[in-house]
Amino acid sequence: MLQLLLATKTRQELLQGDAHGAALTRSLTTWDLLAIGVGSTVGTGVFSITSQVAAQQAGPAVLLCWCAGGAGCMLSALAYMELSARLPVAGSVYAFAYHALGEVFAVVGAGCITLEYGISASAVAANWGDKFRTLVASLGAPSFASHLTTKIGPATLSFPALVVLLLVTALVYVGGDLGKRFARVSSALAVLLILLMVAAAMTKFQAEHFDPFVPPEFGPAGVMSGCVTTFFGFLGYDEVCCMAGEAVEPQKSVPRAVLGTVFIATLLPALGSVALVGFLPCSDIDANSGFEVAFRQRGWTFLSHMVSIGELIVLFVVTYMCFLAQPRVFYALSMHDLLPRRFRDLDEHGTPWFATLWTGLLLVACGALLPFSTLANAISGGVCVAFNLVNCSLIVMRGERVAVRHLGVALVAFNLFSFLAAVLLQHGGQGLLAWSRIASVACSIVTLLALVLLARQLGASQDGGQGEEAFYRVPYVPWIPCCAIVFNNVMLSSLKAQDFLLLAVYLLLVVCPYLAATLCRFKKRRHSTVEVSLAAEAR
């Protein structure tokens, strides 16, 4: 049974996985991948997270938060860059974990990125519906806006969100050149809108709004909290790697697109934070709609409405980009018989049409039934788990080349104790403060020892092997991926207990059917082995 759970796929098996059916069409250039990455990341950061952090957590230091979040994201992005060049197939973390860690970890990874792509697409569509109703009401039709939602038991169904999901499903289903053109044009439009907002706000820039840079009421703790919040504004850059199975020259185009996406996703919100704080004192910034309310307070009604409409456009783009990756995840699962074979069916454009239709049905159902306000942090936690799986996969792949002993034990110890140290530092109770600090120091020491063990044994893996293909390689392994794991664990430890519980329940719902199916496979294999043995004895 354990052998089945930890079964891995070789690189050749993953690359030749399309032997079961038609292969995805490789038609995405670096610019196409960059458009997908930028379109899935930049909107949320500028339109909502910047104003929230500036008003409630860090003040003018929101700029520092974005820079720190970008640096932390880049640590994991480096691992994505190497692994997507090594394994340019659909599935992203699912494929990486299947190759390095085993099938059960691949299933966990697939569940985590389904949270990031599929469930998030429903959440963004629901947010689009709320923004649309607010805009309609502000334009003088509050009665019409009130009829755009209806109650279904405890859940609220938004008709605008439903329309958005149906439109996105149709757009992804059509695929081909239309989808590529839409990705390019919409991402460029989103970036242009953000730059126009920044330029308009900078015309009234006042440097005194940045004094003090870290307001006393927030302090370093507020800046740390802001870093956690801004980190979640980068989620989606890894979608580029999920599309690697359709990339032209993936060894070059995917790493470039990932690097460009993280850079732009850091630069634009940083510019937006400077412009917003310079335009309006942090005490006057609206936490939910920073730029829109700021322009309205100045009497710039046209710009205020333009921002509201632009936000709808950007949220639609984000919904499309998140949706785009999910059928590729289902396709990858189907290629290895973890989903029915129909999910690998492709149309004449190379689009997984059956997986796309089922994704649309799934997201419409999620949009009607799930309370996204309580799921947001659990989604972010799932993404952190996925990031850690990617970094662990990189370390294991490097370790395989130099036959590292006890690699799994050291890696599990590093992950577990670095997470415990972060939890104890952030959530140590007042009455147990001294004990929590002692336990945190002990966990940190074990973490450091595990890192030293990994570093000593992985030193020989820094050089490329003879006959290896030329592709991007992360320097200073395991130091960089281990730093990324620590950073991700700090982000994870910031979640509340109910968020961890929701994430654990979701992952159990993902893994339990897989475990049941694996148990059936194990029994069938054992039964067939017994039959073969009996037949051999009969001869």
N, C-alpha and C positions, 0 to 999 in steps of 0.2 A: 504493500500500500504506500509506504513512504517513498519507495522508488518511483512510483507513478507521480506522486505529488511533487517530487523534486526533479522530475525528468526535464531535460533541457533540449533545445534545438541547436544544431550547429549553424554556423554562419551560412553555409551552403544550403542547408535545409530551409532556412528562412528566406534566402534570396531566390530559391527555386520553388518556393511554396505555391506559386501560381501554376504548378504542374497539374493541379486538380481542376483548373479552369482557366478562363481568360485572365490576362494580366491587366492591371491598371495601366492606362496610357500615360507615358512619360512626356508631358507637354508643358510643365510649369517651369518657367525660367526663374532666375534670381529675383527679378523685379516682381513676378507674380507671387512668389513666396514672401517677399518683403511686404507686399500689399496685404497679404493674408495676416501676417504677423502684426503689422501696424494697425490694421483695421480691427483686430480683436483685442487690442490693449489700450490705445491712446484715449478713447472717449471717456471711460469711467474715471480715469485719473484726473483729467482736467475739469470735468463737469461736476463731479461730486466729491471725490476724496480730498482734493486740494482745499476746498472751502471748509469741509468738515474738520480737517486737521488744523487749519489756520484758526478757526473759530473756537474749537473746543479742546485742542490737545497741545499744540506747540507754538501757536502764534507765528511770528515771522520765521521761526526756525523750521517751518514746513519745508523750506528750501533744503535744509540739512537733512530732513527726513527723506526727501526724494532721492538725494544723492546717496545716502546710506542704503536705502532700499534697492536702488539700482546696482550698487556694488554687491550687495548680498545676492541679488538675482543673477548677476553675472557669474558668480561662483558656480551655481548649478547650470547656467547656460553653457559654460565651457564643457561640462560633461555631456550635455545634449549635443553639442557641436561635434565632438569626437564620435559618439555612439551613432548618431544619425549618418555620419560619413562611413562608418564601419558597416552599419546595417541600414541601408537606404530602402526601407520597406514601410508599409503602412502599419500603424499601431503605436509608434513612439515608445513610451515606457513599457507597454505590453510586450513588444518585440525584444526590447533590451533585457527585461527581466526574464523572459522565456529563454534567452540565450545564456544568461549568466547565473541566474538564481534558481530557476525552476518554475514548473508550470503553475503551482499554487500562487507564487509571488506574481506571476504574469496575470493571473486572474484578479488578484488584488489591485494590481496596477491598472488593469482595464476598468475595474470598478471606480477607481479614483479619478481617472480621466473622463469617465462617463459623467461623474459629478461636475468636472470642470467644463466639459463641452456641452453635453446634452441637457443636464438639469440646469446648468447656468443659462443656456439659451432660453429655456422657459422662464427663468427668473428675470432675465433682461427684457423679454417680451412683455412680462407682467409689468415691469417698471415702465416700459414704453407706453403701455395702456394707461397707467396712472398719469404720466406726463401729458399724454394726449387729452385726457379728461380735464386736467388742470388748465391746459391751453384753451380748450373749447370753452370752459367756464369763464376764463379771463377775457375772452373775445365777445362775451355777452350772451352766451347760450347755456346757462347753468342747468336749466331744466333738461335740455338734450343730453348734457354731460351726465346727469344723474341716471339716465336710462341706459348708459353704456356698460353697466355691470349688473349682475344678478347673483343671488345667493343660491348655492347648491349645498344644502346641509351647512356644515361649518366653513366651507370654502366659498370663495368669491370668484365667479367666472367673469373675466373681462373680455368683452366682444372685440375691442380693438386689438388686444393681445392675441386673440384667436385668429383674427384676420392676418396679423403680422406673421404668425407661425405658418399659416397656410400659404401666404405669399413666398416666404422663405423656402418652404418645402418645394413649391413649384419651381422656384429659381434654381435650387440645387438639383432637382430632378432633371430639368432641361440640360444643365451642365454645359460641357463644351466651351466654345469660345465666348458665349454669352456670359457664363459664370466668371471667366477670367477677366473679361472687360468690366463687368460690374465690380469685381474686387479691386481692380486698379483704379477705376474712376471714383468709387465710393471712398476708398482710403485716401486718395489725393484730396477729395472734397472735404473730408473730415480734418485732415492736416491744415488745409487752407483756412477753414473756418476757425480753427484754434489760433492760427497765426493772426487772423484778422481781429479776433477778440483780444489777443495779447497786445497787438499794435494799438487798438483803440484805448485800452486801459493805460498803456504806457504814456499816452498824451497828457495824462493827469498824474503822473508819477510823483510821489512825495517821499523822499528818503527818510524823513523823520518817523514814518510809520514803522520803520525797522528798529527803532530804539524804544525799549530794550529788545535785543534779538531773541532772547529767551525770557519771556515774561515770568516774574516771580511766582505768579499763581499757577503756572504750569511746571516750571523747573525741569531738571533732567529727566524726571519720571515721565513728564508729559511728552518730552521729545522722544523717549524710548517708546512710549505708547503710539506716538505718531509714526515712528519707523515701522512698527508692526502693521499699522493701518495702510501706509503707503506701499508696503511690500505686496499687499493683496491687489494693488492697482496694476501690477505687472503681470498678473496671471493671464495666460493666453499666448505668451510668446512661444511656448513649447508646441503650439499648434503647427508651427512650421515643420517640426520634425514628424508630426503625424501625417503630413502630406508628402513625406520623402519618397514614398512609393510612386509618386507621379512627377517627380522632379527630373529635369534634364541635368545631367552631370551633377548628381546629388553630392558627391564628395566635395565639390566646390560651392555649389549654389546654396545648399542647406546651411552650412556653417556661416557663410556670408549673410544670409537672410536672418539667422538667429542673432548674430552680432549686431546687425543694423537695427533689428526690431528692439532689442534691449536698449541700444543707444538712443533711439528716437523716443522710446517709451520713458526714458529718464529725462531727456532734454525738454520735451514739450511740457510735461507737468511742472518741471523746474521753472521754465519760462513763465508758465501760467501762474505759479505761486508768487513769483517776483512781481508780475504785473498786477495781480489781485491785491496783494498786501500793499503795494505802492499806490494803488488806486483808492483803497478804502482801509481805514484802521481795522485791525483784527476784531476789535470789540463790536464793530458794525457789520461784519461779514455774516451773511446768512449761511448756516451750516449745510443746508440742503441744496440751495440754488445760488451759489456765490456770485457768479458773473451776471446772471439774469437779474437778480435783485439789486446788485450794485449799480448796474446801468439804469434800472428803473428809478432808484433813489436819486441819481444824477439828473433825471428827467430825459434820459436817452431812450425814449419809448421804442423807437424803431430798432435800435440795437438790442433792447431787451427782448422784443418779439423775435428778432433774428436768432438770438441765442436759444430761445425756447424751441423754435423750429429746427435749428441746427442740432440741438440735443436729440430731437426725435430722429433726425437723419442718422446721427452717429449711433444711437442705440439700435436702430434697425440694422446698421452695418455690423455692429457687434453680434447681434442675434444671428445674422447670416453666417458670420465667420465661425461662431461657436457651433452652429448647426452643421457647417460644412465638414468638420472633422469627425463628427460622431458616426456617420455611415462607414467611414474608413476604419474605425475601431471595430464595428460589427463585422466588416469584411475580413479584417485580420483574424478575429476570433473564429470566423467560419472557415478560414483557410486551414485551421488546425483542428477542425471538427469540434470546437467548443460551442458553436452555434449551428443551427441547421444549414445545409449546403446552399439553400436558396439565397442566403445573405451574401454569397460570393458572386451572384449573377450580375453581369455587366451589360450595359446597353452599347449602342454603336459608338458613343463618345467615350467609353471606358468608365462610365459612372456606375457605381453600385446601386442600381435603381431600386431593387427590392429592399435593401438596407435603408435607403433614403425614405421610402414610403413608411417603413416601420418606425424610423426615427421620428417622422412627422406625427404619426399616431401616438407614439410614446410622449412626445413633448406636449402635444395638445392635452393629453390626459393629465400630465404633470401640471400643466398650467391651470387646469380646472380643480385639482385636488390638493396640491401641496402648498403648505404655508411657507413661502420663501423667506419671510422675515425671520423665521426661526431656523432656517436651513443655511443662511448665508455663511456663518462662521464654520459650520460643519463642512461646507463645500471648500472653504479655504484650507481647513485642516486636511481634507483629502488630497488637495494639491500638494501640500507639504510632504505628505506620505509618498506621493508619486515622485517628487523631487528627490527624496531620500533613496527610493528604489533605484533611480537613475544613477546617483552617485555611488551607491553600493555596487551596482552592475559594472560601472567603470573600474572600480577597485578590484572586483573579482576577475574581470577580463585581464587586467594587468597581472594579477597574481597567478593566473593559469599559465602564463608564459614563462614564469620562473619557478613554478611548482612550490608555492608558498605553503608551509606547514601551518596548520591551525588557523588558516585565514578566516574561516567562518566564525570560529569562536571569538577571535579578536574583533571582527567586524560587528558581531552581535553585541559584544561587551561595549564597544565604542558607542553604538547607537543607543543602547539601553541606558547606560550610565550618563551619557551627555544629556539625554532627555530628562532623566531623573534630577540631575544637577540643575537644569534650567527650571523645572517645575518647583523644586525646593526653594530656589532663589526668588521666584516670583510669587509663590503661593504659601510660603512658610507662615503658619499661624502665629499670632502675637504671643500666645502663651507658650508656644513651642519654638520661639524664634532661635534660641541658642542651639537647640537640638537640630533644627532644620539647617542652620548654618554649618554645624559639624557634619551632618549627613551630606550636605551639598559639597563641602570640601572633600569628603571621602569619595563621593561619586566623581568629582573632578579629577582626583588623583588616579582612579581606575581608568577614567577616560583617557588621561594623558599617557598612562602606561600602555594601553591598547594602541594608541596612536604611534608611540615610539616603536612598538613591536611591528606594526604594519609598515612603518617607514623603513626600518632596518631590513625587513625581508623583501620589500618591493623596490629597493634601490636599483636592482638590475633591470627592472622593467621600463626604465626611462628611455632606453635605446630601442630604436625600431628593429624588428626582426628582419633577417634576410628574406627576400622574396615577398615581403609585405607590400600591399598596395600603398601608394602615397596618399595620405589624407591627414587632416588636422589631428594633432595629438596634444592632449592637455599636459602642460609641464607640471613638475613638482607633485606627482602622484605619490603617496596618498594625501599630501598636505592640503592641496586645494579642494578636492572632493570632501575631505574630512571637515575642513572649515565650512564648506557648504552645508554639510549635515548638521553641524553645531548651529549654524544660523537658522536652518529650517526648524530645528528642535526648539530654539528660542521662540520662533513664531508659533509653533505648535503649543508650547507651554503657556502662551498668552490666552489660549481659549478657555472658556469656562467649562465646568464639569458637565453641564447639560449638552454642550457642543460635542465634547468627547463621547458622551453617551449616544447622541444621534449618529455620529460617525461610526461608532462601534456597531450599532444596530444595523446601519446601512451595509457595512462591510460583511456582517454576518449574513444578511439577506443575499448578498452576492456570492459568498463563499459556500454557504450551506448546500445550495443545489449542485454546485460543482463537486463538493465532497460526496454527496449522494451518488452522483453520476460516476465519480471515480471509484467508489466502493463497488458499484455494479460492474464496472470494467475489471476491477481486481478479482471479483468472484468469477466472472466469465473466464478470465485468463487462467485462474487456478483450476477451474473445472475443465477447461480444454487441456491443461497440462496433465491433469490426472487421467483424462481419457487417452491421451497420447501414450502415457506410461503404461496403462492397462493394455493398450493395443500392442505395444512393444513386447510386453510380457507374454501376451497370448501367442505371439509368433514363436 
